[in-house]
Amino acid sequence: MRVAVVGATGMVGNVMLQVLKERNFQISELFLVASKRSVGKEIPFNGKTYSVIGLQDAVNLKPDIALFSAGGSTSLEWAPKFAEVGTTVIDNSSAWRMNPNNKLIVPEINASELTENDKIIANPNCSTIQMVMALAPLHSKYNMKRLVISTYQSITGTGVKAVQQLENEVNGIEGENAYPHPIHKNALPHCDVFEEAGYTKEELKLTRETHKILNDASVGITATAVRIPVVGGHSESVNIEFENDFRLEDIRNLLSETPGIVVQDDIENNEYPMPLNAHGKDDVFVGRIRRDLSQPNSLNLWIVSDNLRKGAATNAVQIAEYLVSKKLIKSPTFLV
């Protein structure tokens, strides 16, 4: 496939390249794309060096697939231009997620919804992806009624500027800040901007995107999203009320049998998911599996995943892999 990575110089773009290499995605031509200030920059990939090109040049080259991680405004302007020339866009921003005309895809859950007519496909929010990976099989069997979510999110979800802020604070260096308060030795109950009813955009994403991916808006969802000084991944405490009762052993077995899920739930040996161990991995780790003793048919889960991988880059590449495997991308360079 002729593949463009849009936002190749950014944090997620860099991980996309890493994942493409690791998963041996078959690329006949690779185009690394970024903003004007990065044009001409050289980036190594798989033993070769590539020069970054601009967006219009990339559109003119008509790639088969464009993996976007360049922000919502860039995606809103440029994704349709790529789609118009026949490119299938897989977008990592929030720009298209809630558009009723665009699919919101976690391949293990709803890739079967995709057709060759889907030219702009939305990658869900990182915190949503890891959560629905664990919840989808449980919802199918026990029917979720309500979710109460608390997230503990890595600074990498904000980007390079946030990582630099933490490093500066650790080293006592004055610098530009990504957050309105210090993040070192702190926890900020403030992920993204505040919107309606006092909820942040990140908290509302967890509600709206979960409803769309599971195709069920009847599930009651409330969330609090917190930014913590961690690099390796996002963590989530999720309380689930089901319509049907369950056995804990069945819950563990069901999750263990779900592709992409790793159960780490051995409290006698202090084994439970942690971002330190999830870092650099593609799996979603689930532990602290226990009943909510205050409410019938209710369960607590602790869910951890690397937000830059399954939460972003890996999920996007998996969508591309699915499209290719199902021959949903018609390309003159793709030999069937």
C-alpha positions, 0 to 999 in steps of 0.5 A: 500500500502507498501510505501517508503518515500525517503528523509524522513529526509528532508524538503519536506519528512517531509511534505510528511509524514504530507500529507500522514497522513492528507489525510489518505492514506492507508498504510500497511507498511511504510519505511522511507529512507534517506542517510547513515548519517541518517540511524537509526534515529527515526521518529514518524508517526501516533502514531508509531516510525520508524527507517530510513533505507538505499536506498539498504535496501529499494529496497530489500523490494520492496515497491509498491510506493516510494515517492522520495524527495532526490535530482536529483543525488540520483533519477537518481541513485536509481529510476531505481533500485526501478523501476526494482523491480516493485516499482512505483516511484514518483519523486520530483526532476528535474531528470526525468521531461524533459525525453521524456519517463517519464510523468510530472504530475499535477493530476488535469490536466493530470493524465489521461496520466498515465498507469500501465507501468509508473514506474518513474513519475515526479513531476513538479517544485513547481513554475510550478505546481501552475501556470499551475493549474490556466492556464490550464482551461484558455488555454483550453477555450481562447488559450494562446499565450504568458506568461510573468512570474515574481516569488517571491519565498520562501526560503523553495524552496532552503531547510533547509540551506536557512531557517537557513541562514535567521534565522542567519541573523535575529539574527545576527549570522554568519553561512553557507550560501545557497545564494551568498548574504544576503537574509534578507531584500533583493530580489535575482533575482537568483533562481538556477544556471544560464544557457543559454542566461542568464536565471536561471534553475528555469526560464527555468523550468517554460518554458519547464515544462509548455509546457510539461504539457499542451502538447503545445510548441507553447505558448511563455514563458519568466520568471524572478524568484526572491528569497525573505525572505518569508517562507509560499509559492511562489507568481507569477505575470503572464501576459497572452496574449490569442488568444481569447477575454474574459470577466473578470467575465467568468475568475473568474467563470472558476477559481472558478469552477476549483478544487484546485483553490481558487479565492481571488479577493476582492480589496475593502476589501484588499483581495488577495492571500498572502503566509502568508495565503497560508502557510500550505494549499493545494489550489492554490490561485488566485487574482488581476484578471484584464485586461492588458490595454496595450495589446488586449486579455491580462490578469494579475493574481497573483498566490500564493501557499505553495510550500512545499505542492501543489508545492511538497508533496501534488502533489506527494501524489495526483499522488499516490492516482490517481494510486491507485484509477485507479488500476494502481499499481498491488500489492500483498498486495493491496486488491481490 
